[in-house]
Amino acid sequence: MTLIIMLVSGMVMGEPSTPQERRMTAVEQALVPRGGSLEAFYTARAFQPAWTREEQVKGLVEALQGVARDGLDPADYGADRLLAEYRQALASDELAQARFDIRATRALYAALRHLHHGKVDPHSIDPQWEVPINERLPPLERVTHAVEAGRVAALLDSARPAYAPYERLRQGLARYRNIQRLGGWPMLPEGGPALRRGVTHPDVAILRDRLAQIGELEVMAADTSILPAAKLEAPDPQRFDAALEAAVRRFQDRHLLEMDGVVGPRTREALNVPVGRRIDQIRLNLERARWLMHGLPNAFVLVDIAGYRVSYFRPNGDVWRSRIVVGQPYRRTPSLRSEITHLTVNPTWTVPPTILREDVIPSVRRDPSYLARRNMQVLTPSGRRLSPSQVDWSNPGSVMIRQAAGPGNALGQVVVRFPNDHLVYLHDTPAKGLFARQRRAFSSGCIRVQGVLQLAQLLFDDTGSDRDLRALLASSRTRNVPLAEPVPIILHYWTVHPDAGGRMVFRPDIYARDDALLRALDRPLASL
C-alpha cells in the first residue's frame, strides 16, 4: 500500500505499527477527506503519483498564475511556491513526495472549482440568495489526461464560463490593470467648477487626459458629426469643445449618470474613483459571472438589477431588451432563479403586508379619502368586503387592501409571474415617467418593465400559447393565463457589465453588496 493511498483514504487507524505509519500524524491523515474529486482522481490512477516531472509542475504553476486574469489570486493555489516545494520534495523522502503530489492536485481542483462556479459561496454574503449554482467540474478522464499531457492551462480554460460577457470582463480587467501599471489616471481637483461646453479652464485639460486614458475621447472624436473634418486640428486642451462634451455624455451613460454633458459634482466624483477601485469592481463581477454563467438555457429572461435592464433571450436568437425599475435599497429586489409560468391580465393588486403596514395604513390615517381615490377596497382575511369606516385604523388588525383593476392599478395591465418565496414579479405600471431616469431603484421589490405588453406577447408567441394579448386586455376581465411551457428567469446583480463594444459599464452598488464580496474574495484560502 503506497503513502498516497494512506494519505488520500485516511487509512492509518489506531496505534501505528510501522516506521512509515508512525510518521503519519493526524494532520497528514486528514490532508484529503474520504470521497470527493481528489480520491476519485487518485483511484483512477491506482494511487500512483501524478506530478512526477518538473515540466508538469512548471505547467501547473504557469496555469495557476493565469487565474490572475480572472481576478483571482494565484497565491491562493500556491503558484508562488509549488515549484520550490516540488524540488524540495524530490530531494527528500517518499512521504514528502506524496504530500507534495496531493497538495499540487488539491491546488488544481481548487482552481477548477473557483474558475467554474466561484471562490465565494454566495449564500455566505447574501442569506436570501436563491440562484442554484452549477458545480459540475470537467470529467475525471479529462482532468487525468490534462495532467499527464501537461495541458493544465487548457483544462482550466475549459472551466471558465464560455460566454462573451465573461471574456469581455477579463479583457476589461487587463486594460484597467495596464492603466494602473502606467500610473493610473489623473484626478480632477475636488470642489472645482462645473465644466461644460464653451468653458476654458485648467481642469478641462485634466478631463481630456482622464477620458483619453479609457479611450472615450478618441471614440467620440472619430465621429465626424461631432468633430467635422475641417476642424481636425488639435484642440486647445483647456477648451471644453463639442467632442469633449460628447465624450462626457458617453462617460455619464456608462456610469448611470444623467447625460447632460456637464461635469458637475456627481460626474466629477465618478471620474475620480481610483483605477484600483475600478479593478476591484471588475474582479467582483467576474466572480458574480462565475456563479451564474454555466448551463444557461437557450431561451430565458434575465433581470439585471443594478443595471436597471431586462433582456429576453428568445428561442430564435433575437434579444428583446428594455428598462426596468427595481427595489429601493431598503426593499431590495432579490437574486433568484425560477420559471415564468403564467401571466395575469387586467390584474387586481392585493397590497403586500410590508407595504400595507409601512405605506398604506399610515396614508389612510392621514387622509381618509386615500382608499377611494385609488380604487382600493378593504377586505377581511376571508375576502368579505368592509367599509373603511368600519375599521379602526389605529389598530386595523388583519384587514387586507385590494386595488381593483383599471388604469390606475399599481400593476398596470399585465403581471408576469414566476414562483418564488419573495412574492416578486415583473409587471406593468401607470408611473411610466420613472423609466426616463438613469437610476431607477424606486419600487418595493417587484420589477416594473417598460414595454411589458410587448414582452408578454413575445412570451405567448414563443411558447406556442396561441394567445392574443390585445383581445385579453379588451375584455377587461381579470384572469390568469398560463404559458404553454415555462420560460426560465434569472434575477441577478452586477455592478459592472461590458457593453457590446467591450467597454466597461460601471453601476452604483445600490444594495451595498460589493464590499462584503470583496472581503470574501480577497480572504486567503486555508492551506492546501
N, C-alpha and C positions, 0 to 999 in steps of 0.2 A: 504494500500500500504506500503510495507516494505522499510526500508532505502536502502537495496541493490537495489531494483527497481529504486529508485531515483538516486542513485549513478551511476548505470550502464547505465541507459537510459538518464540521464541528464534532468529529467523531472521537476525539480524545476525551474519554469519560473516566471518572473515578480516579484512583491512585495511579499516576504514571508508572509504567514498568520498564520502559527502555530509555536510554540516554536521549534518544530523539524525542520521545514524548515528554521527558522531564523539561526539555527546553520550551515546551508549548505552554504558555501562560493562558489565563482566561481571556486576555485581550486578543491573543493570536487566534484562539479557538473561535472568537466572535467576529473575526475580520469579515466574514461573509456569513449571513444567516442562512439557514436551511431554505431551499427553494429559491425561486426568483430567477432572473435572467442570468446571473453570474453562474449559479450552479448548473443551469441548462447549458451554458456556453462550455464549461469545463467537462461536463458529462459527454457532450458531443465530441470532445477531443480525447476521450478516455483519460481525462485529467492529466494530459501532457502539457508542459509549458507552452504558452502562446508567443511570448516575446523573447525569442532566442537569438535574434540578430540585431546588431546595432542599427542597421539601416531601417529596420522595422520601428524601433523606438524613436529614431530621428523623424520618421514619417508621422508617427503618432504625435510627437511634440509639435511639429510644424502644423499639423491639422488642428491641434488644440489651440495653438496660438491664433489660428484663423478665426476662432469664435469671437475675438475682439471686434470683428467686423459686424457681428450680430448684437453688439452691445453687452456681451458677457465678458467676464474676467477670466483670462486663461489661467491665472494663478489658482483659481478655484479647482482646477483639474490637475494641478502640479506641473503645468507646462514649463515652469521655470526651474524645475528640479528633477524631473523624471530621468533625463539623460545621465545626470551625475549619479542618481540613485541606481540606475542600471549598471553603470561601470563599477560602483562600489559593491553591488550585489555579486557581480561577475567575479570579483576578486575575493569574495567571501565564501560562505558555505551554502549548502543546498537550502537550508531554511531561509536565509536571506534572499536567495534567488526566487524561492516560492512566494515569499511575501511580496517581492517586487512585482512578480508576474500578476498576482491578484490585484495589487494596487494599480497597475497600469490598465488592467481590464476594467476595474471599477471606474477609473477616470474616463475611459472610453464610453462606458454605459451612462455615466453621469452626463457627459456632453451630449450624447444621443438623446437622452430624455429631455434635457434643457432646450436643445435646439428644436425638438419636436413639439413639446407641449409646455415649455416654460420652466424656469428655475423656481419661480414663486408659485405656491398654491394660492389661487385667487380667493379661496374661502378664508385664508388666514388674514386677509386685509379687508374683505368685504363679506361679512356673515350672510348677507342676503343674495350672494352670487348663486345663480340658477342655470348657468350655461354648462352643459356636460363637457368634460374635457376628453378628447380622443387621445388615449395614452398608448395606442398601438405603436410599437417600435418596428424597425426593419426586421425581416425574418432572420432567425438564427443562422440559417445557411449563408445568407448574405453577409452577416457580421463575421462569421468564421472565415469565409473566403476573402473578405476585405483585409482582415488581419494577416492571413497567410500571404496574400499577394501584395501587401504593402500599399493598399488602396484605401487607407483610412480617411483621407480627405474627401474622396468621392462618397464614402459611406456617410460621413457627417453631412455632406451636401444633400444627400437623399433624405435626410431627416428634416431639413429646413422646409417651411411652408412653400409650396410650389405655386405661389400666386404673385402676380406682378406687383401689387402694392407692397408686399414684403421686400422684394428686391429693390424697389424704389426707395424704401426706408433705409435699407443698407447703403445704397448709393448716396442718399442724403447724409447719413452719418459720416461717411467717408469725406464728403465735401466739407461739412462743418468742422470735422477734426482737422482738415487741411487748413481751414481758416484759422483755427486755434493755433496750429503749428507756426503759422506765419505771423502770429502776434495778436490775433483777434481783430475785431472791428473797432473803429473809433466811437467814442461816446459823445453825444451831444451834451453841452452843459445843462445842468438841471436849472429849472426855472427860467429858461430862455424864452424869448418872444415867440409868438405863433409865427410860423413860416408858411407863406402862401405865394401863389404865382404873382410875380411882379416885384417881390421883395428882394433887396440886396442886403446881405448880412453875412458876417464870417461863418455863422453856423450853417449856412447853405453849403459851403464847401465841404464841411464835415458830413453833412447829409448826403452829398453826392458820393463821397468816398464810402460811406456806410452802405448805401444801396448798391454801389458797384461791387462791393465785397460779395454780395449774394446774387449778382448777375441781373438784378432787377432793372437797373438803369439802361444797360445795353439792350435788354429785351425791348424796352419801350422805345428807345431811340431808333431801333430798326424799323419802327412803324412810320412810314413817310407821311401818313395822315397827321401825325403828331409833330414831326420834325421834317418839313419839306426839304427837298433836295437842294434848294437854293440856299439853305441855312445850315449846311452840314459842317460849317467851320466850328472849331472848338468853342463852346460857350464860356462866358465869364463864370468861373467856378463859384463866385459868390452871388450870382444872379439866379433867382428861382424862376425857371422858364417853363414852357409848356411840357417839354419832355420830362422834366423833373416832377412836375405835377402829376403826370400820368403814372410815373414810377411810384410816387407816394400812394396814389389810389390803388395801385396793384398791391403794394405792401399792405395797405389797410385791409384790402379784400382777403389777403392770405392770413390775416391775424384777427379776422372778425371785428374790425373797427368800422366806424361809419366812414364811407368812402367819399369824403368831401375834398380830398386833395390837400388838406391843410394839416401841418404838423403842429397840433395842439398838445395839451398835457398827456392825453392817453396815447396818442401816436408816439410822442417823444419817449414815454415810458416803455412802450413796446420796442422801439428802436434801441433802447439802452439795456435791454435784457442781455446779460453777458453770453458770449458764444458757448461757454461751458454749460450754462443752464439749458440752452437750446439742445446741446448734445445729450444732456441727461433726458430731456423730454423725448428725443428720438429713441433713445435706448429703452425708455419705459414703454413706448408704444410698439417697439419691436417685440417686447415681452407680451404685451396685450395681443399682438397679432399671433404669436405662437400659441396662446391659449385657444384661439378661435379658428385659425386658417388651415384646418385639416378636415378632409371629408365633407366639404361644403356641398350641398345638393346643387343640381343643375339649375333649379328654379327656386328662389327664396326671396323673402323681403328682409332687408337689412336696415335697421334703425340706428343711425349714427348719432348718439345722444348729444355729445359735446359739440358735434359739427352741425347740429340742427338740420340734418338731412335724412331723407328716407330714399332708399333705392329698391326697386323691384327688378330682380334679375329674372327675366322671362324665359320660358322654355325655348323660344325661337332665337335666343341670344341677344335680343334687344334689352336695353335697360331703361326703365322709367324712373325718373328722379324728381324729387320735389322738396320744398321747405317744410319744416315742422316746428312746432312749439313743444317744448318739453317741460318737465317738472322744475319748480323752483328749488334752490338749494336745500330748503327745509322740508320739501316734499318731492324727493328725488324720483326720477324715472329709473326703475331697476334694470340691471343687466339680466337677461334671461333668454332662454330658447324654448320655443313652443311651436304650435302649428295653427294657422288660421283655419277655423272650422266652419264659421258662418258669419253672415252679415246681418245687422239689424237695420231695417229700412224704416224711415219715419219714427225714430226711437223716442220713447219717453226717457226721462232721466231720474232715477232714484238717487237722491243725494247721498254720497258715501258718508259713513259715520264721522270721519275726521272733519270733512268739510261742513257737515251738519253742525257739529259741536263748535268748531272754531270760527266759522264764517256765517252760516245761515241763521242760526239761533240768535247770536248777538245782533245781526242785522234786523231780525224781526222785533227784538226788544227795543231797538232804536226807532224803527219805522213800522207800525202795524200794517201799512199797505204794501210792504215788501213782497209778500207772497202773491197777492192778487196781481200786482204789476208784472210779475214774472210767470204768471200762469201756473203757479205751484199749488199743489193740493196737500193737505195734511191727512195722514193715514195711520191707523192702528197697525200693530205688527201683523194682524190677520188680514189687513187690507181694507178695513172698513173706513170710509171717509169721515173726517171730523171737520167741524167748522173751526177756523183758527181761534175764534173767541172762546171755544170750549177748552182751550189748552192754557195751563199756567206756564207761561214762557220763562218764568224764573226757575221753574223745575218741570220741564216738559216730559220727563220720563222717557219712554221708549217709542215715541212717535217717529214716523217716517215722513219724509217730504219727497213728493214726486212731481216733476215738471212735465206737463203734457207736451205731446209732440206739436211741432209748429215752427214758424220762422225764428222765434226767439229761444228755442230749446238749446241748452248748452252743448249738446252733442250734434247739433245741426241735423242733416238729413240722413246720414249713414254712420254706422259704427262697424268697424272691422274687429271681430272678436277672436280671441285665442285663449285657451285655458292657462291660468297662472294664479299663484297664491296672492298676488298683489292687487288683483282686480283692476289691472290696467288694460287699455285697448287703444286702437287708433280710431280717430273719429273726425267728423266734420266740425265746423264751428261757425257761429254767426260773427265772431270777432276776427274778421279777416285782416284787419289793418295791422295786426301784430306780425304778420308774415313779412312785412316790409322792413322790419328791424333786422340788424345784423346779428344781435344776440337775443335769443328767444327762449329764455327759461322763465316762463310765466304761468305754467299750468300747475295743477295739483298732483301731477304724476303721470296722467294719461298723455297721449301724444296726439296733438291736433295736426292734421295733414292738409296742406294746401292742395287743392285739386283732388281730394279724396274720392269724389264721384268717378273720376277717370280711373283711379286705381281700382275701385270696386268693380267697374265694368270689365277691366282687364282680368281681374281675378275670376269673374264669371266666365269670360271667354276662354281663358287659358286652361281652366279645369273642366271644360265641357259642361258647364252648369246650365247652359241654354236659358239664360235669364236676361230680360231687358230691364235695366235699372230704371230707365225713364218711365216705363209703364208701372213699375212697382212704386215709384215715388208719386206718380199721378194719382194712385189710388188713395193716398193719404192714410192708409191703414198701417198700423204698427205691426211688423211681422219679422220673425227670424227666418232667414233664407240660407239654407246650408249650401256649402260648396260641394260639387260632385266628388272632389278629392281634396284633402287638406294641403295647404301650402306652408312650408316651413317659414318661421320668422325668428330673427335674432335681433335682440336689443343689446347694443354694445357701446362702450365708452372709450373713445380715442381723443387724446388732446393734441396729437399730431397725425396728419394724414397726407400722403403725397397726392398732388393733382395729376391729371393725365400727362402733363409735361415733366413730371418728376420733381417739381418744386415743392418744398415742404410748406404745408398749411398748418399754422400753429393756432390752437384754440385755447381760450381760457379754461382753466381747471375749475369748472363751475361747482363741482361737488368736492373739491379739495381732496382728491384721491392720489395725486401724483407723489406727494412727499412720503406717504406710507409705503407706496410701491417702490420708490427709490431706495428707501432704507432697507427693505426686504431684498431687493435685487443686489444691493451692494454688501449685504451681510455675507462674510466669508463662509464657505462650506466647512462643515466639520471634516476632520482628517479623513482622507480616503483609505 
